[in-house]
Amino acid sequence: LYSAALQTQIKSDPGYVDRTGAETLDSFEIGIKQQTSWLRYALTVYYGKWNNLKNQVNYSCPANACGPTVIAPFASVYTVRTGKLLGLEAEVNAALTENIDLGGTLELVGSRFNGFSSPTAFQATGKTFGTNLAVFEYPTSSASVQAGYHRPIGADWEAYVRTEFSYTGKTYLDEFDQAWIGAATNVNLRIGAQARALENQCYVAQACTVGEAAWSPA
């Protein structure tokens, strides 16, 4: 139903196909994890090939006429791309003493789209197509470090001091990596006391909620 000129423009897109199958992901992951009496750690690397990734492309229609019988400002079609998901995840927690614990996490993301097309979105930049684009709405890296100290206060209470440092890397906001949120760091410090009996009671209630919703502990 589109005009001949618009069909020619659409078919010139590098990802144009007349028919495509469902999206598929071939994913591979390898890692190691171990837990001892005082240490727990895990390290994982992953790779995935994303096939038939759908890319909605909008084309401007001159005078709001996309064809003899199609009156609209834009013509929308779907093209296909491929992408790759790859990254590294690490986590460690250690109880250094009976009262001191440390922990940390690290995530590095190198995922990419092989290409993305959007003539209307790219128009202001003079481009119509982008390649090797980072996956958007997810930070390219993140990390955290936690340290805590706790000790009993009498028979029923426990005092604690806990500090947390977190880092969030650059996060792209759109498919074309034209807008992003810069890296940020955050530091938290918590000091307090908690009743051991109350902590155990909350834990039991939380565990029961995960199970049968109609059942409640005595």
PyMOL commands that set and color helices and strands:
alter all, ss='L'
color gray80, all
select helices_A, chain A and resi 4-11+62-64+119-125+196-210
alter helices_A, ss='H'
color red, helices_A
select strands_A, chain A and resi 24-35+39-60+65-67+70-71+74-95+100-109+112-117+129-134+141-153+157-168+171-172+180-181+184-195
alter strands_A, ss='S'
color yellow, strands_A
deselect
rebuild
show_as cartoon
